[in-house]
Amino acid sequence: MRKAFLPFSPPLIGEAEIAEVADTLRSDWITTGPKVKRFESEFAQAVGAPSALAVSSCTAALEVALAALKISPGDSVITTAMTFCSTVHAIERSGATPVLVDIEPDTLNLDPARVRDTIGELTRQSHSRRVRAIIPVHLYGHPCDMDAFFDIASAHDCAIIEDAAHALPAVYKGRTIGSMADTAPVSTLTCFSFYATKNMTTAEGGMLTGASELIDDARIWALHGMSRDAWKRYSSEGSWGYDVVCPGFKCNMTDIQAALGLHQLQRLSAFHQRRSEIARRYTEAFGVFDEFTTPVERSWAGHAWHLYVLRLNLHELATTRDQFITELQRRKIGTSVHFIPVHLLSYYRDKYRYSPDDFPTANREFQRIVSLPCYPRMSDEDVADVIQAVTEVVHANRRRKQVAVQASAACT
Ligand SMILES: Cc1ncc(COP(=O)(O)O)c(C=O)c1O
């Protein structure tokens, strides 16, 4: 067994990031300034986006996206039951009503067929609020079926906001996630996360990408609703005047964060290669067990492998998901669960009177998912330790073996 605990997902920060942060701290400009501008432009280029706005988190990107699209009380926004709470919090705080929809049984992504049914039903109800946007979440880094969502959004005249917190770099039918705003038939904005565990990090941080006019509006929403940012007001060419045109948020990114982001972005492709390699080794090792379902990767998908989520075939196992996690922890392997479906969280459960089976696929899959460590800092030995620990736990908990043992005991 390992000596040291293997943490679930620590960041990988190099000397170049540290030097760039120090350089920023020694400069006269530590908040939103030249490094943020450079980071926005290099990020937009990396994902093929027309324009990018750096913000303080993906949550902020979602909030600003909803505001820029003028989504407000009286509107509805559709999203998945299987996501982190902040996707739905952003809708809730905009004043619009979140409408949760169940997931596909294989990718666990928002199910377009169910979205089509739900939006059709809401449109038929004459008293219903208007659906203004759909938020597909590229769960774990596997892209959603975007063409299906674009079709639905075009038919119902609503926008698409991609929650791409996990999807850097992910590819849908040859198109990088973040690059579709120019070709999409409806307004499309994409929200990325640079939280510490994500595929690249600025400690906390996020990016909103989309068409230039929408990003220009979002930029105003992200900084108090002011018509000119501080860099424009306080730099040598700037002047002090500004107007306030809306009750904006305060969620701009700082140059300290951008200093980290500039170097992390350069390493993203190497990080992604390592994540993909670890995922491949896991699938090779776990795919042979009847007790597991390994992650799917559709033929058209380029997976970002933010999370490697193993599913336990509970009917084949004499254990629960929670006991499985405890046994891995005992073997010094950190794991997690992504996510507790939103309709099971007390705020949403109570406010919208949800019961667990309102979203049966999300509810069922939640009970059998385990996220395994998968990050570039892992050594080959770390990966082998995870494989060994999971293999030991499954061997110790096989139902078939137990049935065989019981049967042979009954015969003696
Ligand atoms: C699917 C999803 N959306 C949004 C977020 C929010 O990201 P942030 O922490 O950058 O606000 C997360 C965070 O983990 C997430 O997993």
The ligand as a Tripos MOL2 file, in Angstrom:
@<TRIPOS>MOLECULE
LIG
   16    16     1     0     0
SMALL
NO_CHARGES

@<TRIPOS>ATOM
      1 C1        -19.9420   22.2640  -14.0660 C.3       1 LIG1
      2 C2        -19.4230   23.4460  -13.2970 C.ar      1 LIG1
      3 N1        -19.9030   24.6640  -13.5820 N.ar      1 LIG1
      4 C3        -19.4640   25.7600  -12.9360 C.ar      1 LIG1
      5 C4        -18.5170   25.6660  -11.9440 C.ar      1 LIG1
      6 C5        -18.0810   26.8990  -11.2250 C.3       1 LIG1
      7 O1        -16.7360   27.1700  -11.4500 O.3       1 LIG1
      8 P1        -15.9850   28.2720  -10.5660 P.3       1 LIG1
      9 O2        -15.5140   27.5930   -9.3250 O.co2     1 LIG1
     10 O3        -14.8510   28.7320  -11.4350 O.co2     1 LIG1
     11 O4        -16.9610   29.3480  -10.2900 O.co2     1 LIG1
     12 C6        -17.9920   24.4210  -11.6100 C.ar      1 LIG1
     13 C7        -16.9890   24.3080  -10.5560 C.2       1 LIG1
     14 O5        -16.4890   23.2810  -10.2140 O.2       1 LIG1
     15 C8        -18.4530   23.2720  -12.2940 C.ar      1 LIG1
     16 O6        -17.9980   22.0550  -11.9990 O.3       1 LIG1
@<TRIPOS>BOND
     1     1     2 1
     2     2     3 ar
     3     2    15 ar
     4     3     4 ar
     5     4     5 ar
     6     5     6 1
     7     5    12 ar
     8     6     7 1
     9     7     8 1
    10     8     9 2
    11     8    10 1
    12     8    11 1
    13    12    13 1
    14    12    15 ar
    15    13    14 2
    16    15    16 1
@<TRIPOS>SUBSTRUCTURE
     1 LIG1         1 GROUP 0 **** ****
